[in-house]
Amino acid sequence: MRLGTAECAYSVEFMCERLGVSKSGYYEWRNRPNSATVQRREELKLLIKKAFDMSDSTYGYRRIHAQLARWGHTAGLELIRMLMRELGLVPCQPKPKRWSLTKAAAGAVPDLVGRNFTADAPGEKLVGDITYIKTGEGWLYLATVIDCCTKEVIGYAMDDHYQTPLISQAICNATRNRKLADGAIFHSDRGSNYMSAEFAATLKRFRLRRSSGRTGVCFEVSRRREFHPPPLSEPCVNLATHTAPIVEPVGNAPCFQ
């Protein structure tokens, strides 16, 4: 007699001799009925498979646990999780729909900078970003436009939101304060406000070319935020104790003192 039907299987006598057990002990173990624990787990597997199929393969182990409780069967969360893993049941959870308040512009935005944040002359290459400042009246959002040649903040705008009108105002202030080259580059991240059709129309009105890096690249973010105005990192100024300033943007960094 052989164990299983696999090719080159060894006889029961040979295996029992190598494992140090008796043949009678092996046959007694093989013919022994399943324990109560094993039987209960097999019953739970049938119930878990039924609940999983009824949910159209969307229930995880927590919802399966709740469904079994409604059916009058109690079992631990980790036990259900282990049995689902043994059955190979993986729930298919659809990704939530993310709604955007901005309308994306048509066409892809190229990367015209290539991480080269230098320029031969002022007004040829600009970068922009948004930061937020905690004040006594809540969060203040600051959008900046920085010249890659002079590293100066040539335009900025502040408001209690970071929507497209904020960055559009920053661009307007930059064009008012500095003479920009025809076809100058404005580089930003791929935020929904920078990628919006409204902001694309603003750049087109000032004859600026849009540029954006790849998604998830942290080097460009650190480079743009490296040149933010000194009040954002000045240790002697505690912005949390001050109220949001009401100033008219003129192209220079605001003073919070």
Helices and strands as residue ranges (DSSP letters): H 12-19, H 23-30, H 36-54, H 61-70, H 77-87, E 125-135, E 138-147, E 153-159, H 164-177, E 185-188, H 197-205, E 209-212, H 218-225, G 230-232, G 239-241
